[in-house]
Amino acid sequence: MEKINGKVLAIVGFIIVVAIGATMFYSNQSRMEREQSIRFGIKALAESKYGECKDKAYSDYDGRWETSCRALGKGEGCNLSFEISSKHDKDFLAAKAVCLDEYTVGLKY
């Protein structure tokens, strides 16, 4: 009887160890999958915000360009002087740089 109880205890102990190990493995697997999913979501959101930011930077650039054209009494999409166009170009590049900075910061989380 003691031999049977010992074997039963050994089998039950083995089953418990396997169950605990499996639980830990699948729990860790699920946690890793959740973390990966969160990282993917953060990246997608950062990319979306980056695209929106670049679109706004261009829209602002285009708006300032057209405002300058109107102020000079010229038509839409006019040629501006080097001085004025360089200022608009510089502002546009600075705005895009801010977008890129925000994008890279967004990916760090």
Secondary structure, 3 states (H helix, E strand, C coil): CHHHHHHHHHHHHHHHHHHHHHHHHHHHHHHHHHHHHHHHHHHHHHHHHHHHHHHHHHHHHHHHHHHHHHHCCCCCCCCCCHHHHHHHHHHHHHHHHHHHHHHHHHHCC
